[in-house]
């Protein structure tokens, strides 16, 4: 739920857990948020420190439990409540998003906090490479014959779709995405080569193309999603690789000739403006790869995942994935006689909480059964 809300609204999820077992029951959800780069504030109750010295029931070292699966952990303090809250949200959302743990002792939970919050920290500005780094990257892009873009979660979280599309189209660069980055470039786009990282079948077509490349641009590519077949698939001493990421490379799943720690869309825009297009992939390898992928993953099944997706693509509006409007829940028209037979003499409308909306069947039922007129 937190992940769905994050991708729909851009807001961090909140997990509230009770003392002891409640906190431990949340470990799987928190670990998943950490792996999937989902911001989450984990607020867990705790026995007071002085009480814990002579009390054992539901006492455990929460910080030790959550340290490997969170970006930070705080012990809540009433006097610093505003600062801790601001730090937790900032850390959860910035860089690669993830969960932050707040340890909330019982006595602090009922304490008064300062009425006035201190001045909040200003949001960090998007960062682009230094001029000499940008010039080096631009020279590689301007002279490349077979460039490839691999885009991932950082690009999704930083809203890089527009910048990515503009660069791909201007330089005719094929784009491979991770599964979570699916849709950054429309799947039916001439330069879209689909998703990679989990399908050995797709890899049989994508990896040979990538190994032909003379420039690889990793645009917000987070290798957390990739299977072992993608481990060190290129030699950065033999091919130019530009890695644009939100955080330094501590995974060593791949290496780059040029490491850029910065904002993905801002960096792509700067690189786009500083480079000159040329003819690339002159032998038709992009279309050949797209055709091979289409043959390997047919859409004409009578039933199955491919058939379901194909029907949805054909019938749903093109911008379905990007819709953000809230939808009114649908509730079936109530059966008054059935409810009376069951001796149910009061019902609240699930949409209007019994406020008797004049055009609502459920509100009309509430008026009928409760004689509220």
C-alpha positions, 0 to 999 in steps of 0.5 A, a space after each residue: 500500500 505504501 509503495 502504491 501511494 508513493 508512486 501515485 502521490 509522491 508521499 512517503 508511507 507511514 507504518 505505525 507499530 506497537 511495542 515488541 512483536 508489533 515492530 518485528 511484524 513490520 520487518 518484512 514490509 520495511 525490508 521490501 521498502 528498502 529494497 524497492 526504494 520506497 520512502 516510509 516512516 516507521 514509528 514503533 513504540 518502545 518501553 522507556 529506557 529506565 523501565 527497560 533496565 528492570 523489565 523484560 516483556 516486549 523489550 528488544 533492541 529495535 535499532 539493531 533490528 532495523 539498522 540493516 533495512 532502513 536509511 536511518 534510525 532516531 530515538 524520538 525526543 519531545 524537545 527535538 520533535 520537529 527536527 527529528 520529523 523533518 530529518 526523517 522525512 528528508 532522509 526517506 525521500 532524498 537520494 534513493 528513497 527508503 524507510 526511516 525508523 523512529 523509536 518512540 518511548 511510551 513516556 515521550 509519546 504523551 509528552 508535549 512538543 514545542 508549539 513552534 517549529 524551527 526553520 525547516 531545511 530548504 530542499 536540495 537543488 538538483 545537481 549536474 556534473 562539473 563542466 569538465 565532466 560534462 564536456 567529456 561525456 558530451 564528446 563521447 555521445 557526439 562521437 558514438 556510433 552505437 549508444 545505448 541507454 539503460 534506465 532504472 529506478 532513480 530515473 523513475 523517482 526523479 521524474 526523468 521520463 521527459 528528459 530521457 525521451 528527448 535525449 533518446 529521440 534526438 540521438 536515436 538511442 535505444 532504451 532498455 529499462 528495468 521492470 520498475 522503470 517500465 513506461 519511462 519510454 512508451 513500450 510501442 516507441 521505436 526506440 523502446 527495447 522493453 524491460 530487462 533484468 529478470 527474463 533470461 529469454 529477453 536477455 538472449 536478445 538484449 545482452 548481445 545488443 548491449 555488448 555491441 555498444 560503444 557507449 552505455 549511458 546508465 540513466 538512473 540505473 539501479 542494479 537492485 532489480 537485476 539478476 546475476 546475468 547482468 553482473 559486470 556485463 561490460 568492461 568499463 576499461 574497453 567501452 565508455 560507460 556514463 553512470 548517472 545515479 543518485 548515490 555512489 556505486 557501492 554495489 559493484 554490480 557494474 563499473 563505469 568510465 565516468 561516475 556522475 552523482 547527481 539528478 538524472 533529468 537535469 544531467 540528461 538535459 545538460 548532456 543533451 544540450 552539450 552534444 551533437 547528434 550523428 547517425 547511429 546504429 546504421 546496420 538496423 540492429 535496433 529494429 532487428 532486436 525489437 523484432 526478435 523480442 516480439 517473436 519471443 513474446 507473442 501477443 496472440 495467446 488465447 489466454 494468459 498474461 500476454 493476452 491480458 496485457 495486449 487487450 488492456 493496451 488495445 482497449 484502455 486509454 493511452 495515458 491510463 498508467 499516468 492517471 492521477 485523479 481520485 475515483 469514487 468507490 462503487 457500491 452496489 444498490 442496497 437490498 432493503 427487504 433483504 436487510 429488513 429480513 436480517 433484522 438490520 435496522 440501521 445502516 450507514 452509507 459507506 460513501 457519506 457516513 450517514 449524512 443523508 446525501 439526497 441522490 444516494 441509494 445507501 443514504 436513502 436506505 439509512 433514512 428508511 431503516 432509521 426513520 430519520 426522515 
